[in-house]
Amino acid sequence: MNLITTTEDLEAACAELAKAPFVTVDTEFMREQTFWPRLCLIQIAGGDTEVLIDNLAPGIDLKPFFDLMVDENVLKVFHSARQDIEIVHHMAGVVPHPIFDTQVAAMVCGFGEAVSYAMLVKRLLGRNLDKSSRFTDWSRRPLSERQLTYALGDVTHLRDLYPKLQAQLDKSERASWLIEEMAVLTDPATYELHPEHAWRRLKMRIKTQKALAVLMELAAWREREAQSQDVPRSRVLKDEALYDIAGQAPRTVEDLGGLRSLHNGFARSSRGRGVLEAVERGLARDPATVPPLQRGEPMPPEAQAVMDLLRVLLKATAGRHGVAPKLIATTDELEQIARSNDADTAALRGWRLKLFGEDALALKRGELALTIRKGAVALLAPEDPEDGS
């Protein structure tokens, strides 16, 4: 098994891999105790070359690997690429390109939503994967033979999987769909974490604009703390504490210390001071910079009725075209369309607009109806006769 531990061997391996039309890539990492994922092992296969790169080996320089990741002549094949790409972007400031994500391709080809790698290998290659080493400690050295075999298998199976999926994609004539999805995955903006946007990941368990303003500042403060100290967000402050502080808006150490969601001593710590400063910024925030409270609010009855119809339309569209519903539109996107005539959502752009969005908007305007024909949901234009059969 080719375990690379030196820069010299890595350069030689990457030179060989660069001769292949495509390489399959996977990583093993850990992030339970850190904000940024800690890369522990890299696996690559291409042509007749199969390598494991021990990036924790003393003195190894990963530049040849990063150069391969941006070689325009070599397609990089991942399964569920986002976290692997995030690691490369964080470590080297580059985004692998061009890429092919077999998970997204499988959804486009009708294998269901977020199909697992093991299931895809079973269905297309007839092989059963041993996943027993998946959650082992990849940072410990030496790695066991079982770990190395498991890790290498991920890319060797992927090497056989890619041509089969590409053939199905070509047959379906949906290659343009995948190109749009890969454009998002290879956009550096996808991996840029802006602290001021951190509040958007939170569930809106607040009731007032003032509380939202405070929450926005608190979430940004926590994001900066977690990034700079490389610790999980919850290690800085748990979500429940964020909601509690946003709702109560404490302005003194005593007020902060009285919150049950915080441990003893937090209020007088440096983080406690940071929280109070974030609260003050939130209270002083220009209301014009605080978006209206929508998430978590009950939908008006008329919007809920539209939402119900959009769900039926989405399921029917997905079934008719043999594609995973989640790939076309998420529940949040359906809600945006139901609430607003000017929704800015992916479901109303690109291939999704032609496949689903145009019909969704026509249905909302009353220019399209849903009916049952031969036991299945069908679209009905106002001038069409409804046979109801």
N, C-alpha and C positions, 0 to 999 in steps of 0.2 A: 504494500500500500504506500503510495507516494505522499508522505507527509513532509511538507516543505517548511524548513525552519531558518533558512538563510536568504538574504537578498539575492545572492548570486543564483541560487537554484530557482528562486521566484522569477527572476528575469528570463532564465532559460525556458521555464514552463510557459510563461506568458507569451514568449516569442513563438512557441509552437501553437499555443491556443489561438493566436492572432491569425494563423493560416486557415482556421476553420471558418465556414460561412456563418456558423452560429455556435455559441457556447451556452451551457446551462449553468445557472448560478444559484447558490443558496448560502445562507449564513446561519450560524448558531450564536445566539447572544443572550444576555441576561439584563434585566432592567428592574428587578424587584426592589433593589436597594438604591437605585440611582434615577435621576431624571432622564439622562441620555442613555440610550441602550449601550451596553458594554459588549463590544464585538469580541468573540472568543475563538471563532473558527470560520474559515471561508472554504466553500466547496465549489469546484468548477470542473466541468467536463465538456470537451469539444473534440470532434474528430476521434482519434484514438488516444487522446490525452485525458487523464483523470487525475486531479490533484486535490489535496487538502492543504490549506495554508494555515499554519499556526501563527497567527498575528501576535500572539503573546510571547513568542520566542524572543529572547533578548537580542536587540540590535537589528531586527528585521525591518526593512523599509518597504512599505506597501505601494510605493509609487508605480511599479510595473503593473500591479493589479488595477490601480486607479486609471492608468493610461489605457489599459485594455477596456475598461468600462466605458470610455468615451471614444473608442475606435469606431468610426462610422462604417467601417467595412465589415464589422462583426456584429451580428444580432445577438443581444443578450436576452436569454429566455429565463424567466422567473415564474414561480407559482405564488400568487399573492405578493406582488412585488413591493408594495408600499413601504413596509418596514425595512426591507433590505436596502431600498433606495435611500430611505431616510438616514440609515447608518452611513452610507457612502457620502451623502451630501454633508452630513455633520462632520465627518472626519476629513474630507478632502475638498469640500466646497464645490463638488461637481455632481451632475446627475447622469447616471448611465443612459446611453442612447446609441443606436436605436434599441428598443426593447419589445418583448412579446410576453404578456402575462397570461399564462395558461388558465388561471382561474377566471379571468374576465372573458377569455375566448370561449371557455366552456359555458359560461352564462349566455353568451351570444349564440352559441350553437344549441342551446336548449337543454343543458344538463342540470338546470335548476339553480337556485340562489346560493351563492357562495359555496359551490361544491368543494368538498374536501379533496386534498391531494390523494389520500389513500383510496377514496371512492373512485376518483378519476383513473388512477392506475389500475384498479380492479376492473373497471368497465371497459377501458380501451386496451389494456395490455394483459388482462387476465392474471395479474399478479397480486399477491397479498403482502402488504407491508408490515414489517415488525416495528411498531412505534414505541416499544418499551423503553427506549433510551431518550425519548423526546424531552422529558423534563429532568434529565440528569444535570449535574453541575458541570457546565461546559468550561468553567474558569479553572477548575482543578487540573493540575498536571502531575503525572502523565495521564493522557486520555487513554481509556481502555480500548482494546481491540474491538469490543462490541460497539462502543461509541463511534469509533472511526468507520466501521462497516456501515452502521446506520446512517452516518452523515454522508458518506460517499454515495450510498444508495439513492439518496434524495435527488442527486443530479444525474446519476446514470439512468434512472427510470425516466427522469424528465427529458433526457436526450432522446429516448424512444417515443415519449409522449408527444413532443412538439410536432413532428411531421404528421402524425395522425390528426391532431387538432387543426393544423394548418390546412390539411386536405379537406376536412369538414367545413372549415371556414370558407375556403375557396368555392366549394360546392354550394354553400348557402348564399353566396354572393353578398356577404355581409362584412367583407374586409374593411370597408370604409367605416363601419361602426367601430371596429376595434382601433382603427387609426385615431379616431376622435378620443377614445378612452385613453390610449397610450399618450396622446398629446397632453392630457391632464397629468398623467403620472410622470412625465418627463419635464414638466414645467417647474422650474426652481421655486416659484411662488407657492407651490403645493406644500413645500417642506419648510417654509419660513414661518417661524413661530413668533407672532407679535403679541407681547403681553397685553396690549390694550384690547385684543380680541378674545382673551382667555375666558371672559364671562359667557361667551356664546356656547361653550361646552357644558354649562351648568343648567340644571333643571330650574325653571323659574318658580321657586317657592317663595315668592315675595309678592306683596300686594300693592305697593305704591311706587310712583316714579322716583321719589326720594330714596327709597330703599334700593331701587335698581341703580341709581347713580352711585350709591355707596358700594353696592356689590361690584360694579364695574371697576372701581378703583381698588377694591380689596383683591379681586381676582388678578388684576394686573400686578399688584404688589406681590402676591403669592407666586405668580409665574416668574417674576424676576428673581425672587429669593430662591426658588427651586432650581432655576437654570444656573444661577451663579454658584450655588452650593452643590449642584449635581445631586440633589436628593428628590425623592418623589414629592409631588404636590401635597399629598396627605401628611407627609412628615413635617411640612411647614405649618399647615392648617387644614383640618378636615373640612369637607364641603358643608357639613351640618353647622360647623362653627361660622363659616362664611355667611350662611343664611341668617343665623342668629344675630351676628354682629350687624349685618345689613339692616335687619328689621329693627334692632334696638338703637343703632347709631350711637354707641357710647362715646363720650367726649372727654372723659377723665379716666385716670388709672383706676379709681374706685369703681366707676361705672363698668369698666371693662372687666375688672376682677369679680364683679357680681354675676357674670354670665356663667351658667352651669355647663355650657359646652366647652369651656376652657379649663385647663388643668391649673392647679394652684401654682402661683408664681409667674404665670405667663404674662399677666398684665404689667408686671414690673421688669420684664425682660426686654432685650433689644427688639425682639419681634413684636412685643406688645406696643412699643413706641411706634414701630412701623405701621401697625394696624391703626392706631389712633391718628397718625398722620394721613393714612389712606381714607379714614372716615371723614376727616376734615376736608380733604380734596373732593370727596364725593358730595358732601353737603354744599360745597361752594361751586359745584359744577354747573355750568350753564344748562338750564333745562332743555334748550334747543339741541344739545348734543346727546340727550338721553332718548332712545327710541321708545315708541309707545309700547305699553305692556300688551302683548298678544299671546305669547307662548304660555300655555297653561290656562288661558281664559276659555270659558265655554264658547263653543261656536254658536252663532245665531241659528235658530231653527232652519231658516232658508238655506244657509250655508251648509248646515249638516246634511240637508236633503241632497244638495249638489254633491257633497262629499260621498254620500252613499252611492249615487249614480256613477261618480268617477271611479269608485272602487270596482264596480261591476264592469265598467268600460275597460279598465286596466286589465282585469283578469281575463276578459274576453279577448282583448287585443293580444295579450301575452300568449294565450292558448292558441289563437289563430296563427300566430307567427312562430310558435315554438321557442319562446325566449323567456327568461326568468323575469317575472313582474318587477322585482326590485331593481333590475338593471334599467328598466324603462322609467320608473318613478317610485319614489319613496312615499311613505304616508305623510311626512312633513310637506313634500312637494304637492301632493294632492290637496292638502289643507290650504297651502298658499294659493293654488288655483281656485279653490272653492271660495276663499275669502276675498280674492282680489282679481279684477279684470286685467291688471298689469303686473302679474306675478313675475318676478325675475328668478327663474328656476331652470335647471338643466332640462327638465321635462318639456320645456318649450323652446329648446334649441337643437340645432343639428338634426341627426337622424331620428331622435326622439320626437321632435316636432312633427315630422312627416308621418311617423308610425302611430303616434298617440296624441300629441299635443294639439294638432289641428282639429281632430275629432273631439277632444276634450273641450276646447273652446267653443266649437260649434254646438256641442251638447248643452253647454252652459248658456249659450245665446238662444236656445230653443230651435236651432236650425237642424238639429239631429235628434233622433229618438232611439230608444233601445226597445227591441221586441224579441220574441222567441220564434225561431224558425227551425223546424226539424229538431227540436229539443235543445237548441243552443242559442245563446245570446247573439243577436245580429243588429246591425245598424240600420236605421230606417230614416230616410229623408222625408220631409213633410209631404212631398208630392208622390212618394212611393205608395203603392197599395200595400196594406198590411194583411197578410194572409193568416197570421196567427197560428199556422200549422206547425 
